[in-house]
Amino acid sequence: DVHSFPTRRSSDLFPSHDRWGGRGVVSSPSLKDDSNNRGTVVVAICLDKDGNVTEAKFQLQGSTVTSGKLRDLAVNNAKQWRFKPGIEERQCGIITYTFKVQ
C-alpha cells in the first residue's frame, strides 16, 4: 500500500499529520535550505519492519522542482527518517517536501 506522509517545509519540517499504516514518525531530521528555490519534491520511500528507511528515491510525479540541489536534499533527508516498528516486512509510501522562499 502507498500512503501519504506528512507535508514538510524547508525551514522547520514539522509534520502536518502523522499516520501511515499505524506507524508514527520516531524522528525526522530538520532540513535547511539557504537557496531561493521553491517547489515540491516527492520522495518515494520503503521501510523495513523495524522502521528504518531502506529505499528513498526522487519521484517525478507530483514534484515541481527543477533544482537538483533540492532533490538531493530531500532524498538524503528522507533516508534519515525513522518510524515505529510494524508487522510488515516492507512498507512503501511517500514523503512530500514543500520548499518555500523565506
C-alpha positions, 0 to 999 in steps of 0.5 A, spaced: 500 500 500 502 507 498 500 512 503 501 519 504 506 522 509 506 528 512 507 535 508 514 538 510 517 545 509 524 547 508 525 551 514 522 547 520 519 540 517 514 539 522 509 534 520 502 536 518 499 529 520 502 523 522 499 516 520 501 511 515 499 504 516 499 505 524 506 507 524 508 514 527 514 518 525 520 516 531 524 522 528 525 526 522 531 530 521 530 538 520 532 540 513 535 547 511 535 550 505 539 557 504 537 557 496 531 561 493 528 555 490 521 553 491 517 547 489 515 540 491 519 534 491 516 527 492 520 522 495 518 515 494 520 511 500 520 503 503 521 501 510 523 495 513 519 492 519 523 495 524 522 502 521 528 504 518 528 507 511 531 502 506 529 505 499 528 513 498 528 515 491 526 522 487 519 521 484 517 525 478 510 525 479 507 530 483 514 534 484 515 541 481 522 542 482 527 543 477 533 544 482 537 538 483 540 541 489 533 540 492 532 533 490 538 531 493 536 534 499 530 531 500 532 524 498 538 524 503 533 527 508 528 522 507 533 516 508 534 519 515 527 518 517 525 513 522 518 510 524 515 505 529 516 498 528 510 494 524 508 487 522 510 488 515 516 486 512 516 492 507 512 498 507 512 503 501 509 510 501 511 517 500 514 523 503 512 530 500 517 536 501 514 543 500 520 548 499 518 555 500 522 562 499 523 565 506 
